[in-house]
């Protein structure tokens, strides 16, 4: 993601693009999904890279979040806002 790029949601981030989480709309997530993401360390400032989308461009979306690779539903990824990474 370019340094001057506007923040977008993770579901809209192009494949193989990197950025940093700038916001999470926890209210849009189901309680169990929000708890799971918090337990995995998903938070503002964490680096993220969109690696793969499911067949036909649908679920799941594979992402590297920090040092982990996780699979997210599109509805979960749409609650995560990504901006340019400060280190890149």
C-alpha positions in Angstrom: 0.0 0.0 0.0 1.4 3.4 -1.0 2.3 5.8 1.8 -0.2 8.4 0.6 -3.0 5.9 0.0 -6.3 6.5 1.8 -7.3 3.9 4.3 -9.5 1.1 3.0 -11.2 -2.0 4.5 -9.2 -5.2 4.5 -11.7 -6.9 2.2 -11.0 -4.3 -0.5 -7.2 -4.4 -0.1 -5.6 -5.8 -3.3 -3.9 -9.2 -3.1 -0.3 -9.2 -2.0 -0.6 -5.7 -0.6 0.7 -4.8 2.8 -0.4 -2.2 5.3 -1.2 -1.6 9.0 -4.5 -1.8 10.8 -5.7 1.7 11.5 -9.1 0.8 12.9 -11.5 -2.0 13.8 -15.2 -1.6 14.0 -15.8 -4.1 16.8 -19.5 -3.4 16.9 -19.9 -4.8 13.3 -18.5 -8.2 14.4 -20.3 -10.9 16.2 -19.2 -11.2 19.8 -17.4 -14.5 19.4 -15.6 -13.3 16.2 -14.5 -10.1 18.0 -13.2 -12.1 21.0 -11.3 -14.5 18.7 -9.6 -11.6 16.8 -8.6 -9.9 20.1 -7.2 -13.2 21.4 -5.1 -13.5 18.2 -3.7 -10.0 18.8 -5.6 -8.2 16.0 -5.3 -4.5 17.0 -4.5 -1.1 15.6 -0.9 -0.7 14.4 -0.4 -4.4 13.6 0.9 -5.1 10.1 -1.3 -6.9 7.6 -0.9 -8.5 4.2 -3.7 -9.9 2.1 -2.4 -13.2 0.7 -5.3 -15.1 -1.0 -9.0 -15.1 -1.7 -11.2 -18.1 -1.8 -12.5 -19.6 -5.1 -14.5 -17.3 -7.3 -13.2 -14.3 -5.2 -15.2 -15.2 -2.1 -14.6 -16.5 1.4 -12.2 -17.1 3.0 -9.6 -14.4 2.8 -6.2 -15.5 3.9 -4.2 -12.7 5.6 -0.9 -12.4 7.4 -1.6 -10.4 10.5 1.5 -9.8 12.4 3.4 -13.1 12.2 0.3 -15.3 11.9 -1.6 -16.4 8.8 -5.4 -16.4 9.5 -8.5 -17.0 7.4 -11.3 -14.4 7.7 -14.7 -14.1 6.3 -15.4 -11.1 4.1 -17.8 -9.7 6.7 -15.0 -9.8 9.3 -12.4 -8.3 6.9 -14.8 -5.5 6.1 -14.7 -4.4 9.8 -10.9 -3.9 9.7 -9.6 -0.7 8.2 -6.1 -0.7 6.7 -3.8 2.2 6.0 -0.2 2.6 4.9 2.4 0.8 7.0 4.7 3.2 8.8 7.7 1.0 8.4 7.5 0.6 4.7 
